[in-house]
Amino acid sequence: MNAIEISSLKKTYDTGDEALKGIDLNIKKGSFFGLLGPNGAGKTTTIGILTGLVNKTSGNAKILGYDIINDFKLARKSIGLSPQEINLDVFFSIRQILLFQAGYYGVTQKLAEKRVDTILKKLDLYHKKDETSRHLSGGMKRRIQIAKSLVHDPPILILDEPTAGVDIELRHMLWDYLKELNNSGKTILLTTHYIEEAEKLCDEIAIINNGEIIKQGETKSIIKEVSLNTIEVEVDKPSNIKLSDDFDFSIIDNIIKIQTKEVNKEITKIIKEIEQTTTISNINIINSSLEDAFLKLTNK
């Protein structure tokens, strides 16, 4: 059984705008899955439908086999959502907010107190447990959003831009914690505009653009399939260069840029060919990244 199954899901607003154009998506249990796309691509709409915040136009979606309409209580209880917007009650302390959140899901007081304190310590927020949200920084509020999604111990976490606006140190701390949660068995669906974040965390991704899934697969496989590595070779006399038709290359000043999928396989041949006509002074290898693949697929 998949953690999340989406079939022919469509969303058309009253204005006629098609936010989703019949997407299909299967997310395996225990995976760390990234849903990537430019602004307005349909990421938040998809999450809204899965969590009951947006009504679908047509299609189907299931959470751990529970239909999001017919079995909505069981489906939603299986999800912990950290939304993009900050939605914290300014009149209650952080600890009270989390205890109330646990109570909404039927968690007993004793278990809730233990779980809330554990999560606050993990997220380095325990010293702020009696503060209200109005006295907290943006990064702390983001962490509380994640804490709210965890208090009922759901098998699936949906995180919509969880590290937006936080500093680098905090981002890396959150990455470590999310990987720890995933290793413990939780399925995580992540949307992010930080492509490096998705590349670092997600074992599988889907790229959505204009309401359509344009690519889905293992992160490393997509990078390898879509993007090319670049070998930069600095030479003394670039005008003398002759390379076989096997290589796609360009020359800027005294640097030859060669694009290839197989660096280790081709580098020896490239060096031999270049050294026939000039002297090499430096070689720099730039490995392809998920960002390269994303830009190529979305043209953005």
N, C-alpha and C positions, 0 to 999 in steps of 0.2 A: 504493500500500500504506500502511495505517495503521501507526503505531508500536505501538499497543496496541489489540487488539480483544477485547471481552468480550461474550459472548452468553449470555443466560438463566442467568447465574451464581448458584448458590444455595449457601448454607452453613447447615446445621442442626446444632447441637451435640447431644451425647448427652442433655443436659438438656431438649431439645425447643425450645430458643431458636433462632429463625430470625435469624441475623446478616445474611444476604443473601437476598432474596426474588425472585431471578431478574432481576438487573440487566443492562442492556445499556449498553455504553460504547465509543465509538470515539475514539481520540486520534490526531490527525494527526502525521506525522513533522515534527519541527522546531517543534512548538508548545510553549508554556509553559502547562500545563494545571493547574487547581486543582480538587481534590476536597475539598469543604467539607461539614461537617455537625456537629451537636452530638455530645457524648460518647455513645459506644455506637451511633452511627448505622450503622457498618459500614465506615468508612474503612480502619482498620488491618487488618481481616479481608480486605478486597479486596487490599491490598498484600501481605499474607501469602500469599494464594493465588497472586498473580502471581510472587512470588519463591520459591515452594516451601516456605514456612515453615508454611503451613496447607493442609490437604487440602480440596478442594472437595467438596460433596455432589453437585452436578450442574452442567451447563452447560459452556461452553467459553471458553478464553482463549488468545490468541496474542500473542507478542512478535515484531514484525517478520516476521510470517508463520509463526513457529515455535510449534507447539503446546506449551503449558507442561508437558504430560505426555509426549507421544510424542517431542518434540524438546527435552527439558528441559535438556540441556547447552547447546545453542545458545541457547535462550531465556534462560537465567540468565546466560550469558556476555555477553549484550547489555544487561544491567541493572547499574547501580551503585546500591546501596541504602544510604541513610543512615537507620537506624531511629530510632524514638522513644527507645528505651532506650540508655543508654551501655553499650557492650560493648568496653572496652579492656583489654588484658592489662597488669596493673600491674607485671610483672617485666621488661618490655622498654622500651627507649627509643621515643619517638614515631617516629623514623626507621626503627627496626627493625620496628616494627609495620606501617608502610606498605610496607616492602620485602617482608615476609612476605605481606602481602595481595596485592601484585603477583605474587609467586611462585605463589600459589594459582591464578592465571589464566594462568600460563605466560609471563609477561613476563620477558624476559632480564634478568640482573643489571645490565648496563650501561645498558639503556634504563630499567629500574626506578629506578636511582639518579638518573638525569637527571630523570625525570618526578617522582619524589618531592620532590626539591629544588625544582623549579619550583613545584609545588603548595604546598609549605610556605611559600615566599616569597610566593606570591599570597595566601595566607590569613594572612600575618603571623605565622607560627609557626616560621620557620627558626631563630630564636635559641633556640627551645626543643627543637630536634631531638634533643638528647641527654638530655632529661629523661624521667622516667617519668610516666605519666598521673596518679599519685597526687599529684604536685606541681603540677598544673595547675588552673586555675579551671574553672568550669562552662562558660563561654563558649569557652574553649580546647578543652575536650573535644568540644563541639559541632562546632567547626571540624575537628577530627581525624576525627570521624565522616564529615563531608563529604569530607575528603581520602581516606579509605578507599574511598569510593564512586567516586572518580575515577582511582585509580592504574592500572586496566587500560583506561582510556580508552573507556568504554562509550558507545554511541550514545544510550542512555536512562538518565536519572537519576530515581530515585524517592526523594523526600525527605519523610520523615514527621516533621512538626513540627521542621524544622531550626533554627529560631531560638527555640525554647522556652527561656525563662529567661535569654536574653542581653540585654545592655544596648542602648540605642537606637543608640549609635554603631556598635557591632559589627553590629547588625541591618542598618543601612544599608550597611555595608561588604559584608556577605554578599549583600544584594540586588544591589549593583552587580556582584559577581562572578558571581552566578547569571544575571543578564541577559547578561553577557559570554559565558558558556558557551552560553546559548540562542542568542545571535546567531551563535555559531560553528557552529551546526547541531545541537546536542544537544537532544533532546526531554526536557522536564522535567515530571514529575508531582509535584505538591506538595500535601501536606495541611497545613493550618494552622488554628489557632484565632484567629490575628490576621487579621481580615477585611480590614483595611487592606493587609496584606501581599499577599493574593490579588488585591485590586483593583489594586494597583500593578504586580504582576508578571505576572499571568496574562491571556493574551489570550482564553482560553476556560475556562469552569468547569462543573462539575456539582455539584449540591447533593443530598446523600444524607441521607435521614431514615428511621429505622426500617427499614433494610435495603432501601430503594427509592430509585431516582433520581427526584427530583421535578421537577428542572429541569436542562437542559443547553443551553449555547449560548455565544455571544460575551459576554464580561463586560459590555461597555457596553450591549449589546442587552437583557440581562436586567435591568440597573439601570433602563433606560428603560421597559421593559415593565411591570415589577412595582412600581416605586417612584414616588412623586410628589415633585416639588420643592415647597418651601414659600416663599411670599413673605410676609414680615412687614411690615405697614404700621402705623407709629405715627401716631395722629391726635389732634386736639384733642378732638373730641366723637364718641366711638364710638357713642353712642346714636342718632345721626342717620343712621347708615350704611344705605345701600340698595345691594345688589349684585344683578345679574341672576342668574337661575337657572343660568346657565352655570358659576358658580363654587361650589366647595365651600369654605366658610369658617367660622371660629369667631372669637369676640371674647373676649379675656382682658384685663381692665383697659382700657387704651387702645390695645391692639395687635390688629389684625386679622390672622388667619392664614389665607392662601388657599393651597390645594393645587392644583397644576396640573402636567401633563406638559410643557407648552410655555411656559416662562417668557418667552423672547424674544418669542413670538407674542402672549402675553396681557397682558404688563405694561403696555403703553400703554393698553389698554382698561380695565384695573383702575384705573389712576391717574385716568383721565377720569371713571369712575363715582364713585369715592370723592370726588374734588374737587368734585363737584356738591353735596355736603352738608356737607363739613368740610374742614379744612386738614391736609395731610400734613406731619409734622415729620421723619420718617425712614423709609427703606425698607431692609430687609435680606433678601437672597435666600439661602436655604439649599438647596444642591443635593442631590439624592438620592444615596445611596451604596449600595455593595454590602451594607453592614451592614443598611441599611433593607430591602433586598430579601430578605436572608437571614432576618431576623426575621419578615418577613411570610410567607415561604414555609414556615418551620419552626414558626412560632408559639412560638419559644423566644428 
